[in-house]
Amino acid sequence: MNNLVNEIEKLIKDSNENISILIKDLDSEEEIYNFNSTEKLVSASTIKVPIMLAIFDEAKNKNVNLDDVIFITKNDILDDTEIFENGEGYYTINELINRMIIESDNTATNVLLKHFDMENINNYIVNVLKVKSTYLQRYMLDEKAIENGLNNYISQKDMLDIFSLLFNKKILNDESCDKAINILYNQRCQDQIMRYIYEPVKFAHKTDSLDFLSHDIGVMNINNKIFYIGISIYNSSDKKGNKRLIGNIGRKIYDYLIK
């Protein structure tokens, strides 16, 4: 393990970036590496994971059916979407959840936030997930809210706790946990931790970036052992968030875990 720690810390030192990293074996509960894991960070799209879990909880409690449809209007459709670029229409809640996670679609996310109410989702985060630094204050791409000092937040420690609850099936029910995990495994954004890993690997994760910020957070299945891997770069010197550094660290972690 010392070699991995030395290699990661050399990459961090050489980059001079602000970084938060947490790596943990979820089977043995061994913490492999921890650096700034309690730092409260602007979430970007990683907040979409607890949003998904809150909606699955509503479905588990039979307050909603995932096959129910929501009408997306022209006013709902954001400029950055590809999924809804053909215009308004009806979409199932299940499809919107998938679009929110696997393609990080912000239109789908905002529609779900409005439908299920941001306050209800925050209550789920506090009362069920029981994490302290993760909460919602704004919709996706709401620049005015950001200007007014409102944002969405996570920490690596919180996300470890959330993924641990999910993979150990201590929330929802087994069926709902399996659905959520499978959606995360279908992630289509693979340009950070997976950037330099050429071999097929199961990684249930959520990525995103904003200006000067990048996250990739999730659970990797290697030889039927599961590991939480979370890497965040914040206040970066790179406007695009330095995904290359996350990729280089991700490859070092993978090479260590695969042995």
C-alpha positions in Angstrom: 0.0 0.0 0.0 2.9 2.4 0.7 3.7 2.4 -3.0 0.2 3.5 -3.9 0.2 6.2 -1.3 3.6 7.5 -2.5 2.5 7.5 -6.1 -0.8 9.3 -5.4 0.9 11.9 -3.2 3.6 12.5 -5.8 0.9 13.2 -8.4 -0.9 15.6 -6.0 2.3 17.4 -5.1 3.4 17.7 -8.8 0.0 19.0 -9.8 -0.3 21.6 -6.9 -4.1 21.0 -7.1 -6.7 21.1 -4.3 -7.9 17.5 -4.0 -10.1 15.2 -1.9 -9.7 11.5 -2.2 -11.2 8.5 -0.4 -10.6 4.8 -1.2 -12.1 2.1 1.0 -12.6 -1.7 0.7 -16.3 -2.1 1.4 -15.9 -5.8 2.1 -13.2 -5.6 4.7 -13.9 -2.0 5.8 -10.2 -1.3 5.3 -9.6 2.4 4.5 -6.9 2.4 1.8 -6.4 6.1 1.4 -7.9 9.3 2.8 -7.0 12.8 1.9 -9.3 15.8 2.8 -12.3 13.5 2.7 -14.5 15.7 5.0 -14.0 18.8 2.9 -17.4 20.2 1.9 -17.4 20.6 -1.9 -19.7 22.1 -4.5 -21.4 18.9 -5.7 -21.9 19.5 -9.5 -23.8 16.4 -10.7 -22.8 14.0 -7.9 -25.8 15.3 -6.0 -27.9 13.4 -8.5 -27.1 10.1 -6.7 -29.0 11.0 -3.5 -31.8 12.5 -5.6 -32.2 9.1 -7.3 -32.3 7.3 -4.0 -34.9 9.7 -2.6 -37.2 9.0 -5.6 -36.7 5.2 -5.3 -37.7 5.6 -1.6 -40.9 7.3 -2.7 -41.5 4.3 -5.1 -40.7 1.8 -2.4 -43.3 3.5 -0.1 -45.8 3.3 -3.0 -46.2 7.1 -3.1 -45.3 7.0 -6.8 -44.9 4.4 -9.6 -41.8 4.6 -11.7 -43.8 4.0 -14.8 -45.8 7.2 -14.1 -45.3 9.9 -16.8 -44.3 13.5 -16.5 -44.9 16.0 -19.3 -41.8 18.0 -20.1 -42.7 21.4 -21.5 -40.6 23.7 -23.7 -39.9 25.8 -20.7 -38.4 22.8 -18.9 -35.9 22.1 -21.6 -32.4 23.5 -20.9 -30.0 24.5 -23.6 -27.4 21.8 -22.7 -29.7 18.8 -23.3 -29.3 16.3 -26.1 -32.0 14.0 -24.8 -34.9 16.5 -25.1 -33.6 18.5 -28.1 -36.6 17.3 -30.2 -39.0 19.2 -28.0 -41.6 18.6 -25.3 -43.3 15.3 -24.5 -44.2 12.6 -22.0 -41.5 10.6 -20.2 -41.6 8.0 -17.4 -40.1 8.8 -14.1 -37.9 5.7 -14.6 -36.5 7.1 -17.9 -35.9 10.5 -16.3 -33.9 8.9 -13.5 -31.8 7.0 -15.9 -31.1 10.1 -18.1 -30.2 12.0 -14.9 -27.6 9.5 -13.9 -26.1 7.8 -17.0 -26.0 11.0 -19.1 -26.2 13.5 -16.3 -29.0 15.3 -18.1 -29.9 18.5 -16.3 -33.3 18.9 -17.8 -34.3 15.5 -16.4 -32.9 16.4 -13.0 -34.7 19.7 -12.7 -38.0 18.1 -13.7 -37.6 15.5 -11.1 -36.6 18.0 -8.5 -39.7 20.1 -9.1 -41.9 17.0 -9.2 -40.6 15.5 -5.9 -39.8 18.8 -4.2 -36.3 19.8 -3.2 -37.2 20.1 0.5 -38.5 16.5 0.5 -35.2 15.3 -1.0 -33.2 17.2 1.5 -35.3 15.7 4.3 -34.5 12.2 2.9 -30.8 13.1 2.8 -30.8 14.2 6.5 -33.2 11.7 8.0 -32.5 8.5 6.0 -29.0 8.9 4.6 -27.9 10.7 7.7 -25.1 12.7 6.1 -24.0 16.1 7.2 -22.4 18.0 4.3 -24.7 16.9 1.5 -27.7 19.1 0.6 -29.5 20.9 -2.2 -30.0 24.7 -2.5 -30.6 25.2 -6.2 -31.7 23.6 -9.5 -29.2 22.6 -12.1 -27.6 25.5 -14.1 -29.3 28.1 -11.9 -26.7 30.8 -12.3 -28.9 33.4 -10.5 -29.1 31.1 -7.4 -25.3 30.8 -7.4 -24.9 34.5 -7.7 -27.1 34.7 -4.6 -24.8 32.4 -2.6 -26.9 29.2 -3.0 -25.3 25.9 -4.2 -25.4 22.1 -3.8 -22.8 20.3 -1.7 -21.3 17.0 -0.9 -18.1 15.6 0.7 -16.2 12.4 -0.1 -17.0 11.1 3.4 -20.7 11.6 2.8 -20.6 9.9 -0.6 -18.8 6.9 0.9 -21.5 6.6 3.5 -24.2 6.9 0.8 -22.6 4.3 -1.5 -22.0 2.0 1.5 -25.7 2.1 2.5 -26.6 1.4 -1.1 -24.2 -1.5 -1.7 -24.9 -3.0 1.7 -28.6 -2.7 1.1 -29.3 -0.8 4.3 -31.7 1.6 2.6 -34.7 1.1 0.3 -35.2 -2.7 -0.4 -33.1 -5.2 -2.2 -35.0 -4.7 -5.5 -34.7 -0.9 -5.4 -31.0 -1.1 -4.4 -30.3 -3.4 -7.4 -32.1 -1.0 -9.7 -30.0 2.0 -8.5 -26.8 0.1 -8.6 -27.4 -1.1 -12.2 -28.2 2.4 -13.3 -24.9 3.6 -11.8 -23.1 0.7 -13.6 -24.5 2.0 -16.9 -22.8 5.3 -16.5 -21.8 6.7 -20.0 -19.4 9.4 -18.8 -16.0 7.6 -18.6 -13.5 10.4 -19.0 -12.1 10.7 -15.4 -11.2 7.7 -13.2 -11.8 5.4 -16.2 -9.9 7.6 -18.6 -6.7 5.5 -18.8 -8.1 2.1 -17.8 -8.4 0.0 -21.0 -9.7 -3.2 -19.4 -13.4 -3.8 -18.9 -14.3 -3.1 -15.3 -17.6 -2.7 -13.5 -17.7 0.8 -12.0 -21.0 2.1 -10.5 -20.3 5.8 -10.4 -21.3 9.4 -11.0 -19.0 12.0 -12.6 -19.3 15.6 -13.5 -17.4 18.9 -13.6 -18.0 22.6 -13.5 -15.5 25.4 -14.1 -12.4 24.6 -12.0 -14.0 21.5 -10.4 -14.2 17.8 -11.2 -15.6 14.8 -9.4 -15.7 11.0 -10.0 -17.3 9.0 -7.2 -18.5 5.4 -7.0 -17.9 1.8 -6.3 -15.6 -0.4 -8.5 -16.0 -4.2 -8.6 -12.6 -5.9 -9.0 -12.4 -9.7 -8.8 -15.8 -9.7 -7.0 -14.5 -7.3 -4.3 -16.0 -3.9 -4.1 -14.1 -0.7 -3.4 -15.3 2.9 -2.9 -13.2 5.3 -5.0 -13.9 9.0 -4.9 -11.7 11.7 -6.3 -12.5 15.4 -6.4 -10.5 18.4 -7.6 -11.7 21.8 -6.5 -10.5 25.4 -7.0 -8.4 23.9 -9.8 -5.8 25.7 -11.9 -7.5 24.1 -14.9 -10.8 25.6 -15.9 -11.9 22.2 -17.2 -11.2 20.7 -13.8 -8.1 18.6 -14.5 -9.8 15.3 -15.5 -6.4 14.1 -16.6 -5.1 14.1 -13.1 -8.1 12.2 -11.9 -7.5 9.7 -14.7 -3.8 9.3 -13.7 -4.7 8.8 -10.1 -7.5 6.4 -11.1 -5.1 4.3 -13.1 -2.7 4.0 -10.2 -5.6 3.0 -7.9 -6.8 0.4 -10.4 -3.3 -1.1 -11.0 -2.9 -1.5 -7.2 -6.4 -3.1 -6.6 -6.2 -5.5 -9.5 -3.0 -7.2 -8.2 
